[in-house]
Amino acid sequence: MNHSYKINVLDQIPIHNNLPSHLAPAQTIELAKHCDALGYYRYWIAEHHDTEGYACSCPEIMIAEVARVTENLRVGSGGVMLSHYSPYKVAETFRLLSSLHPNRIDLGVGRAPGGNSVAASALAYPNHANGAELYAQQVSDLSGFLHNSLPTGHPYSSLKTIPEAETAPELWLLGSGAGSAEFAGDVGAGFALALFIGTHDRPTEITNAYRNAFRPIQPQQKSKVMLAVAVICAEDSDKAIRIAATHTYWKVQAFRHGVRIPLLPPEDCLNLKQTLSINDQAYYDETLNSMIVGTAEECHARMDSLADEYGADEIIVVNVCYDFEDRKRSYELLAEEFKLKKHSPNRDKTDINS
């Protein structure tokens, strides 16, 4: 049984407690410092555009600040939505981050737009938004820029990605199907399987396909499988289920009706659930069941089961709830349950407001 996997944090920078959105990034800094001290391994930051309830459109800026105020965490994107950007520019940005924070930067990329079609159009303006069909070429080019390995004859093979850091950022591809998995293996990237998106089954053949396709692009490089799961942990199961109502109801509105709403208090969401149609209530229950919700011991057992099922090397935990203190407490309980090695904060690390 595989119980030696690493535990990571995926921060979507939710807007807590109905506060102004400009305060959410500061809470990310607080949470990152807290998770660094608790002993988590990676801290990744998501990208969303024009998405009510979330406050990060520029993960690369948050990565720089989180890496600056922490010591032990690997810090990265989960992920950069590559369809919006030039692979060369992304490579330059993350090479610079790697120069500032050697051996600590991860570059996770995905094909999803991270927002609606209007936002995608605005990001591409004055050109047209890229289609998903260009994603494979973009990733291939990105890897080439990161490792100075573009083939002879490529129109940009003469370009250098400056600064030329001693180590490149660790490249990961985010996905939810066998096609994404095989492609991640083919380009020698790590693969993060998004189990927290949707309620459909993701068979273990997905991660098997990744390992079978894996081709290392660096000496001694090995395949890496990460599971991305939604976990809400509390002192008792009933409390955890109550806290989870916020994100569950948000997902019903977002994925059943295409409506992004602010994060609502869990009591309001539980009351609103009773007003939903039968089909929406069924989707609510399916969504809740797709999360890992309960006591630390219960969450640990389900995470172990998933790690064994998929042969995971790491699990990254996303936690979206209304109250910021509930979110912090969930990561505390999980760290205590897994007996993560705590770190004492370095007093030389400066505060965001210093």
CORDALIN-V516050 format. One record per run of one state. SS is the DSSP state (alpha for helix, beta for strand, coil for the rest). FROM is the first residue (numbers start at 1). LEN is the number of residues. Records with the same first field share a line. If there is no record, write none. Layout:
SS=FROM-LEN ; FROM-LEN
This chain:
coil=1-5 ; 12-2 ; 15-6 ; 39-3 ; 46-8 ; 55-4 ; 70-4 ; 85-2 ; 101-4 ; 111-6 ; 125-7 ; 148-22 ; 176-2 ; 187-3 ; 195-10 ; 214-11 ; 234-3 ; 258-8 ; 274-4 ; 291-1 ; 295-1 ; 311-3 ; 319-5 ; 339-16
beta=6-6 ; 14-1 ; 42-4 ; 54-1 ; 74-8 ; 105-6 ; 170-6 ; 190-5 ; 225-9 ; 292-3 ; 314-5
alpha=21-18 ; 59-11 ; 82-3 ; 87-14 ; 117-8 ; 132-16 ; 178-9 ; 205-9 ; 237-21 ; 266-8 ; 278-13 ; 296-15 ; 324-15
